[in-house]
Amino acid sequence: MASAQGRTRDRVVLVTGVSRDLGRRSARAIAQDPTVARVIGVDVVPPRGDVGDVSFVRADIRNPVIAKVIAKEDVDTVVHMSVISTPGSAGGRGTMKELNVIGTMQLLAACQKAPSVQHLVVKSTTTVYGASNRDPAMFTEDMEPRRAPRSGYAKDVAEIEGYVRGFARRRPDVRVTTLRCANVIGPHVVSPITSYFRLPVIPTVLGFDARLQFLHEQDLMDLLVHAVRADLPGTFNVAGDGVLMLSQALRRLRRPTVPMPGFAVGGVGNVLRSARLADFSPEQLSFLTYGRGVDTTRMRERLGFEPSFTTASAFEDFAAGLTPTGGRVERALTAVLDQLPSPTDPPALTSVTGTAGGESRG
């Protein structure tokens, strides 16, 4: 097979999940790569915005019809991005699990039957490692979570990766690349973590300072293009260089915070979730309590990818684009604090305006 550098425009790439912004933009970026002849984007609804040279096909990956699309278009590379992290965007937790797990199973079954498929790229997440007080300083790709996820997005991702490994065993001729990405962040990203940072008053877990790693949205698109071109199998942690403590991130936002016991943050999260202002799942709460760190040596040495943004600069670019979001959250926080029982005095809002110059180093 020709090297990536010498390859002509012969790849036919199918990208799932193109109705969402990151999926659409990633498909466009892949279509511009000189090794790619055609890109077919699939989803249940058409994407909003310009798809460039991407050919859109309305198809539900939960339906076996996806196999006909792969066969008809003679697809040789599949990029799977259709994994949803929030039940609200899917219409409920049941639908979310069906889209994530059943959709992946059907897609893999279609790939297994298609002799044309030579390369599978799966956008996974470091959420698969979980977040707990027993975690190592840095997870490598060979480590397991200290506590296996029992529900939610993390459980979906664990099941998805299990099915992907099964597919790799059944089709050893297909090169399978699994990309465990840190939280993707940037001015255009809408996700549980960016919704949290966009709150005008930010609840934190009293007594904890989570370790954070981020991947900039532009680096995600560059990563997917690189993965398609490099054609290297394996599982890779992907994150910008460095670690940012939650307290440092919040000081850079210059927004007030309200430290609370964990159970109180969970109560506030229920209010915010009901108001569709932020998603506070149990896994999100664990992450904001303990954080997570992943080792990216394999990404650099074997995959040959280096993000342009560090964790800190990715967060800085996200923070620079924030705009005021109004006072609905302050009222919600006040209401829930009045109702939550606590053995201690009610937590007070802590202003972080003007303290960025004296932030601690972590």
N, C-alpha and C positions, 0 to 999 in steps of 0.2 A: 504494500500500500504506500502511496506517495506520502511524503512528510507533509506536516501542516503548512510549512513555508512554501512548498512547491505544488501544493494542491490547486487544481483549477476549480472553477465555480461549478462543482458537481454535487454539493450537498443539498438534500431536500429535508428541511427541518420542520417538525410539527411542534408548536408551542401551545400548551394548555393554559387556561386562566387568563386569556387576553382581554376579558371585559373589565378587569381591574387595571388601574393606572400603571402599576409596576410591570404587570404582565404585558400590557400593550407596548409600553416603551422598550421593554427588553426584547420583544419580538421585532420591533423596528430596528433596534441596534444589531441584532443577529442578522437581519436581512441586508444590512449594509456591509457585512463582512465579505471580503473577496473570495472566501472559500465556499460561500453559500449561493446556490442557484435560486432556490425558492424557499419561502417561509409560509407555512399554513398555520394560521392562528385559529384555535377552536375554543368555544365557550357556549353557554346556553343562551346568552344575550349578546348582542353586538357591542363592541367596545365604543366608548365615547371618546371622541378625538380622532386625530389623524393616525391611520395605521401605516402610512407610507406604502412600501412595496409588499406589505404582508397581505396574503389572500385570506380573508375571513370565511370560515365555515361554521355555521350554527350547528353545534353537536354537543350532546350531553355525554361526558365520559362515563357516566353511570350506565349508559345504554350500549349494548354490543355493537351498535351502528358505528362506533368509533373505529372498529376493526375495518369496516368498509372504507372509511376515510383514509386510513393508513395504507391500505392495499391500493386504492384507486390512485392516490398521489405518489405511490412508490417512495414512501418516507424511509429515510435511512437513519435519521437522528430525531429523538423525541426529547423535548425539554419540558419537564412536568413542573408547573408552577401553580397548579390549581389546588392549593391547600389553604383552607380558610382558618384564620386564628380567632375569630370572634363569632359567637352564635347569632348576635344581632344582625350581622350582615348577611347571614345565611337564612334567616327566618326561624331560628330556634336551634337548640342544641341537637335535637334529633336530625334535622336537615343538615346541620354542619357535619355531624359524624358520617352521615350517608354520603355527602359530597366528598369528604376527605378520604374515608376508608373504602367505601364501596366503589367510589369513582376511581381510586387508585387501583383497586383489584381488577376492575374491568379494563382499565388502560393497560395494565401489565399483561392481562390475558390476551388483549389484542396484539401487543408487542410480541408475545410469545409465539403467536400463530403467524406472524409476518416475517417471512425470510428476508425481506429487504432491510429490516431494522438492524443496525450495526452498533448504535451508540445510544445510551439512555442517560440523560442528565436529570437528577432530581434535586430540586431546591428544598432542602430540609432546614432545620433550625437547631441552634444550641439549646433550645428549650427541652430537647430530648434528654438532656443531662439532669433536668430538674434543678431545684435550689433548696438546700437544707443546711443545717448547722454542722453536718458531717462531711461536707464537700471538701475535696482537695483544693489547694490554691489555684491549680490549673487542671482542667480536664484535657487529657489527650484523647485521640479518636478511639483508642482501644479500651477506654474506661467505660464502666456502666454507671448509671445513676445510683446514688447511695440509697435512694428511696424510689422504687418503681412507681411511675405515675398511675393513678387509679381512675382518673377521670379527665375530661376536658381536652384541650388542644394538645397537651403533652402526651396523653395516652394515644390520641389519634396519630401523632407523629411517630411514636414508638411502634405502633402497629404498621404504619406505612413503611417504615424502614425494615421491619421484619418481612413484609411482603416483597420489598425490593431485593432483599438478600435471597429470598426464595427464588425470585425470578432469575437472579444472577446464577444460581446453582442449576436451574433448568435450562438456561441459555448461556452456557459459558462462552459462546462465540460473540456475545454482545458485551461491549465495554460499558460498564455501569459506573457513573460518577455521581456520588452523593455529596452535596455541598451543605454542611451544617453552618448556616449563617447566623452570626450574632444579630441582635435587634437592628433591623434596617431603619435608618433615620435620615431625615432630610426635609427640605421645605415642602415637598409635595406628598410626603408619606402620611397616610392615615392608618394608625394601628393602635393597639391597646397602650403601648408605651408612649407614643407621641400624643395620644389623647390625654394621658396622665400629665405630661409636661405642659400641655396647653391649658390646663386648669388655671384659673386666676388665683386660686388659693389651693395649695398642694398639701394633702395629708401625707404624713410620713409615719413610720413605725417607730415609736419611742424606744430609744436605746440601741438602735441598729443603724448601720451605715453601709448600704449595699455596694458591692463592687460591680461596675457596669462596663460593658464593651459594646461598641456600635460598629455597624457597617454602613457607610454612606450609600444613598440610593444610586449615585452614579457608579460607585465601585461595584454594586450588585450587577448592574447592566454590563460593565466591563468584564466582570467575573464570568457571567454566562456566555458572553462571546468568547472569552478565553477558553472556557471549558469545552465548548463546541469545537473550537479550532484545535486545542491541544490533544483532545481525544484520549485522555489518560484516565484509566479506571482507578477507583479507590474512594475512600471516605475522607473528607477534608474539613477541618474546622476553618471558618473564614471570619475574620474580624479585623478592624483597624488596629494599628499598633497602640499599645498602652492600655491602661485601666483608669477609669474615672469613678471616683466615689460619688454616691448619690448626693451627699452634702455639697460637694464641689459643683456638681451639675446644677443644683438648685440655686447656689449662689450666683452662678453665671447667668441664670434666668432672671435674677433680680425680682423674684416673686415671693410673696409671703408664704410661709409654711405653717402647718399645724401638727406638731408631734402628738401622736395618740398611741395608746396600747393597741396591739394587733387586732383584738376583737372589735375595737372601736373603728379602726380603719376598714375592717370588713363591713361594718354597719354603714359607714359612709359610702363604701363601694356599692352596696345594694341600692342606695338612694341614687347615686350617680348613674348606675346601670339602668335603673327604671326611667331616669330622665334622659337616657341615651347620650350622656355627656362623656362617659368613660366606661371601660370594661374592667371590672375588678373581680376576676376569677380567682379561685384559691391559688392557682399557680402564679398569677400575677402578684398576689399578696406575698407569696413566698419569695418571689424574685425581688420584690422591693424591700424585703426584710434581709435576705442573705446575699442577694446578687449571685453572680456567676463569673468564673474566669475560664477561658479555654486557651490551650496552647496552639499556636498557628505555625509551628515549625514545618510541619508537613506541607502546608499550603505554599510556603515559600520554596522549600527545597525540592519537593516532588511535583507539585502542580505548577510551580514556576509563576505564581501570581503574587503581586505586591499591591495592596490597596493604595490609592493616591491619598486618601484621607486617613489620618490617625483617628482613634476614638475621640480624642479631645477636639480635633478640628472638624470632625463630622458633626459633633454636637454643637459646636460653635456655629456652623453653617445653618443647622436647624434652628437654633435659638435666634439668629439674626432675622429670621423671617416671621417671627411670632407677632401677632396683633392682639389687641385687647379682645376678650371674649365675653365681657358683660358681667353682671352680678348674680346670675342665677345660682352659681355654685356656692357663693358665700351664704346665700339664704338656705340652700340645702344643707350645708355643713352646720349652720347654726341650729336648724331644726332637728337634725339627727343628734347633735351633741346634747341638746336639751332632753332627749328621750333615752340616751344610753346610760345605764347604771355604771358607776365607777367608784371604786373605793378611795380614789384620790380626787384632788381638786380638778375641775375641768381644765383641759389643756388650753393654753392661750396661743393666739396667732403669733408667729415669730416673723418679723420683717427681715428680709435678707437684702433689702435695697442698700446699696452702698458698701457692702461688706466684701465684694469680690476681691479686692486687693489683698485682704488678709486671710484668704482661704488656706486651709491646711493642704499639705501635699500628701497624696496617697497613691 
